Amino acid sequence: MHLYAYLYAAVSSRLAELRRDTERGDSPVPTAVIIFGLVAVAMAVTALALTKANDWMNAIPNHTDPK
């Protein structure tokens, strides 16, 4: 029973400390949204560059694919 009382006291004091400290930084959600957006833009740019490069390579006369 002493363990439960100790755990209760430790958790409640920690929660009270966290409630008192209002400035804990930024939420991870906006950071995740920004990273997702950057990844999406990078994928779109890579796909566009790959398409342009393939079109340029296919426009070469007497083009043969490497084996």
N, C-alpha and C positions, 0 to 999 in steps of 0.2 A: 504494500500500500504506500510505502514511503516513496517508491519509484514513481508512482502515478502522481503523487503530490509534487514531487520535484519536477517532473516533466510539465505538469500543468503550470507551475509557477514560472518555469523557464520560458515556455511558449507564450504565456500571457505577458510576461515582462518584455519579451522580444517584440510581440505585436504592438504593445504600447509604445515602445521605442520607435517602431516603424511608423506608427500613426503620428507621432510627434515630429518626425523628420519629413517635412512636406516636399523638400527639393531633392528628388532622387534621380533626376535625369530624364532623358527622353524615353518614350516607349519604343520597343523594338519594331512595332508595326510600320511606322513611316519608313524606317530604314529598310525593312523587307520589301515594301512597295517600291521604293526607289531602286533597289537592286533588281527586282523583277523587271521594272521598266528598262533599266540599262541592258539587261540580258536580252530582252525582246528587241530593242533597237540594234544591239550588236548582231543578233541572228538575222534581222532584216537586212542590215548592211552587208553581211557575209553572203547571204543568198543573192542579193543584187550583184555583188562583185563576181560571184561564181557564174551567174547567168550571163553577165556582160563578157566575161572571159571565155566562156564556152561559145557564145555567139561570134566573138572575134576570131577564135581558133577555127570555127567551122567556115568562116568567110575566106580562109586562105585557099587559093586555087591548088588543085591536086593534093588535097588534104588526105592523109591516111592516119588512122589511129595507131599509136605505138603498140607493139605486141609484147 
